[in-house]
Amino acid sequence: FQRGGVFASSAGAFEMHGWIWDRWVAAGAGSAAVGFPTSDERRAPDGRGAFNTFSNGVVYSSAATGAHEVVGAVAQKWLALGGPGSFLGYPVAAPKALTGKGTVSRFQHGWVYASPGTGAHPVHGWIGALWQSMGYERSALGYPTSGEQRAPDGVGVFQTFTGGVVYSSPRGGARAVQGPIEDKWTRLGGLSSWIGPPVTNQLTMPDGRGRASVFASGAAIYWSPGTGAFEVHGWIRDLYSSLNAEQSFLGYPTSDETPVAGTPAVVATFQGGRIYSSPRTGAREVHGLILGRYLQEGGPTSALGLPTSNEYGVRDGRRSDFQHGSITFNSRTGALTVTTR
């Protein structure tokens, strides 16, 4: 036969020719991963190409893409999605083996990845473009663990990966949440919670160690090796950001925002201090020796009440004001003076 042949097996005798025959022979013929033919060449449903089925997949051919095999779990997923009539289109490359026993096939408009631990899932569109820019399955996101799904907000879509989640919307494009920050975000409720979808990719902090992601609510989740991941939002985040955030004397957050018992206030703790916030007093920081003395006095439930100023300079020292007094540190003598009114 010239550029074609008939192959006979226990499944029957089937004809192949042209590009499909060429591709099968180039892939190894009887030793090819796609296996042995199980059908004659047929016209593709969209009328633009042709295909043969095989014992472990299919070979599809079109004038625009040439002939390429799709095998195993990837073929099953692609065909279940609609094959060449799906959003992925025709295959444009031979299957590729990946580290971790994974495989991938590339299509006109995306990829289908498969691995023993994750199954087979497509990646495409803005999510696919972001994933590609990060390094595909070699990135921190790893392999896909789901297809694209409609987000709870009814606006965007999201897709899960072994190392995180990617959310995409017409307004903001695709943004990834990953690692410990994604774990924290998920515990807070993720896309279904008050914190909302991400509006940035994960940011590397100037110290090269910490990370942060910002969300639609205005909240941010910070992470560092020494502190773990915690969220900061509202007035507390506004003040924290104005002080230069983790680069300030406060450092990284060491708690989420929590209510202060017996008061209308909330507090967030940081490596170097605390920020208290209430409708009456706004958000104010207390740190260092003054914070230590304030907590000794009983903190917000003491006679001093909530802070009404950030720490500021005075003659010979520093001071913080409270609803019912102040604490002053004398830098010459080291004395801490509590004044109540």
N, C-alpha and C positions, 0 to 999 in steps of 0.2 A: 504494500500500500504506500502511496505517496502522501505524507503528512496526514496519516490516519490509519485506523485499523479496527479490527473487531476483537474484543477480548472475551474469552469464554471462561466461566467458572461455575461453581455449583449454583450460583444465583442466576445464571443464564448467560447469553451471549449479547454483548452490547457494543455499539459502534461509537467511535470517537474520531474526530478529525480536526483539522485546522489548528487554531490557537489553543484550544483545549487539549488536543493531542500533544502539541508541542510542550505545553506547560506540564502535563502529566509525565512525559518522558524526561523533561529537564529536572523535575522534582524527584526522579528515581523510579518512575514507572511502577512495577510491582512492589518495590521497596519504599515507595513514597508514603509519607505520613497520612495522606488523604485516603490511602487504601486502594481497593479495586473498584472499577465501575459497576454501578447497579442500575444504570439506565442508559438509553441512547441520549444523544444530544437533543435538548429541547429548547424551545423558544422561551426566553425570560418573560414573566408576566407583563413587564412594562414595554415589551416589544423592542427594546433597545439592545438586547444582548441574548446570549445563549448560555446553557449550563448542562453539565452532566452531574448526576449524583454518584457518590462513591461510598464505600463501606464505612469510612470515617470522616465524611464531610462532602464538600461540593467543590467544583471548579466553575467559576463564572467568567464570562468573557463579554466584552463590549468594545466597540471601536474606540471609545474614549479612554478606556482603562487597560486594555489588553486582557489577558487571561491570568487569573490567580486563584489558588486554592484557599479554602477556609476549612479548618479542621476541628474536630473534637468539640469541647464545650463552647468554644468561640463560635463555631458554625451553628451549633444548636441555639445559642442566644441570638445570633444575627438573624437566623431564619425565623425564630419566634417573633422578632421585632418587625418582620416583613421583608427580610432579605434586601435586595437592591431597591425595592419600593419603599423602604424605611427612610428615616431621616439620615441614616448613615450612607446610603448609596452603595455603589459597587466596591469590591475590594480593589486596592491599588498596589498591593505589595504582598509578597509571600509571607506566611506566618513566621514569627520570630520567637525563638526561645529566650527566656529572661532568667535572671538570677532568682533563686527561691522557687524553681520549678514552674515559673509562670510562663505564659505565652501571650502574644498579642498579634492581632491582625489590624492593619490600617485600611480604612475605607475613605471614600471621597470626602466625607464630612465628619470624620472622627475615628475612634478606635474601639475595639472590644478587647479588654484584658481579662485573663483568667488565671487563677492559681488555685491549688488544692484547698487553701485555707479561706478563700474569699468567694469562690465561684466565678462566674463570667458576667461582666457588666460593661455597658458602653460608656464612653466619655466623649462629649462633643460640645460644640458651641463655646460660649464664654468660659464656662467651667473648664472645658477641655483646653482652651487657650491658656488659661492661668496655670493649670496643671502642667502643660507643656513647658511654659516659661520657668517653672520651678524645678523641672528635671524629671517629669513623668514619675514612674514608680520608684525611681531612685531618690526622689525628694523626701522631705519629712512627711509628706502626705501618704506616701506609699501606694498600695493598690486600692482601686475602688472596691467598696463593699456593698454598693447599691447603684441602681441607675438614678437618673435625675428624677426628682420628686417635687410636687407642688408644695411650696412653703405655707405654713399656717396663716401668714398675712395675706394670702391670695394674690400677691403681687409678684413675688420672686419664686425661684426654684432652688433646691439644694441637692447636694450629693455627698454621701459619706465615703470616707476613705479609712484605711487602717490607722492613719495618723491624724485624722481631723475631719473637718466638714468644710465644704465650699458652698457659699450662698451666692446667688446671682439674681440681679434684677435689672430692668431697663434703666432705672435711675442711677444705680451705682456700679453696674458691672459685676464682676465676680470677685469675691473676697474670701480668703481662707482663714479659718480658726483652727489651731493645731496644738498638739502636745498638752502640757498641763493647763494652759489657758483654755483650751477646748474642753478639757475635763471639768474645770470650774464652771465654765459657761453652761455646760450640759447640766451640772448639778443645780444651777440657778433656774433651769427650765429652758435654756436655749432659745430657739426661735419662737417658742410659745410663751416666753416669760416677758416681764417688764423690761428686761435689758435689751431685747430685740436682736436683729441681725447685725453682723459686723459691717462697719463702714470703712475699715482699713484692713489690709493684710497685717500679719504679725510684724510688729516693729522691733528692731534691735535697739536697745538703749545705748547711750554713748559710752557706758562702761564696758560694753561688749559682752556682758554677762546676762543682764536682765532682758525681758521681753514684755511687750504690751500689745493689746488689741483694743480698739475703740468701737463702740456699738451705737446703734441708732438712738438709744435713749440718752446718749451723752455720757454714759458710764464707760469706764475703762477697766480692764483687768490687767494687773501687773503681776509678773512672775520673776523671781530670781532664785538661784540655787539655795540661798540661805534663808529664804522666807516662804517659799511656796507661792501660790496664786491667790490673789484677793482683789475684790472689786472696789472701785471708788467712784462715787457719783454725786450729782446735785451740788449744793453749796460747798460741801467738803471737797469735791474734786475741783471746783472753781478756785478755792483758796490754795489747794495743793498745787495746781498748775501755775498759779500766779507766783508761788514761791520757788518755782523751777522743779517741781515734782520730785522725782527720785534723785535728782542731782543736788537737792537742797539738804539742809541739816536733818530733814525728816527721813530721808532715805526711802526705802520701799515700804508699802503697806504690810502690816502683819495681822490684820483682821479685816473683815468686811465691816460695813457700817452697821452698828448695833444700837438698840435703844439703851438709854441710861435710866435704870430703874428709879422711880420716884420723881422723875423730871420729864419735861416735854422734849428733851434733847436726845440726840444721837451722837455716837462717837466712833471714830475710826482710829486705830492705833497704827503707828509707824515705827520703824527702827529707831528713830531719834525723837519721838514725841507723840502727841495726840492732837487730833482736831475734833473739837466739840461744836455742834451746830444745833440751834433751836430757832423757831420763828422770831422770838424776841431779841435774841443776841446775835443772830447770824452765825457764821462759821469762824472760829478763832482757834489758833494753835497755842499749845502750851508745851514746853520742852525743857530739857536739861534739869538743872538743880531746882528751878522754880516748879517744874512739873513734879519732881520728887517730893517737895515740901507740900505742894497742893494735894497730892494723894495721901500724904501723911495726915493732913488736916481733915480728910474725908472726901476730897474731890467735890463734884457738883452737888452732893447732898450735905456738904458742910455749911458752916455759917457764911462762907465766901460765895457760894452759889456758882453759877456758870461763868466762864471767862467772857469778858466784853471787849478785850483787845488782844492783839497779838503781842508777843514780847517786844519791848521797845527800850531804847537807851535812855538812861537818866544820868545825872551827875554821879560819878563813881560806880556806875553799875547798870543793871538791867531791871525791868519791872514788867509784870503782867497785871492787868486790872480784871476784877471780877464784879459780879452784880452787887456784892456787899463788902468790897474791900480790895486789897491788892497784896501782892507779894513782891518784895524788892530784894535783889541780890547785890551786895556791896562787893565789888571786885577787888577792893583794897584789903578788906578785912575777911572776906569770905562769909560774912554774916548774911542770913536770910531773915527778913523781917516781915511778919504777917500783920497787916493792918485791917481791921474790920470796922464797919460803921453800921 
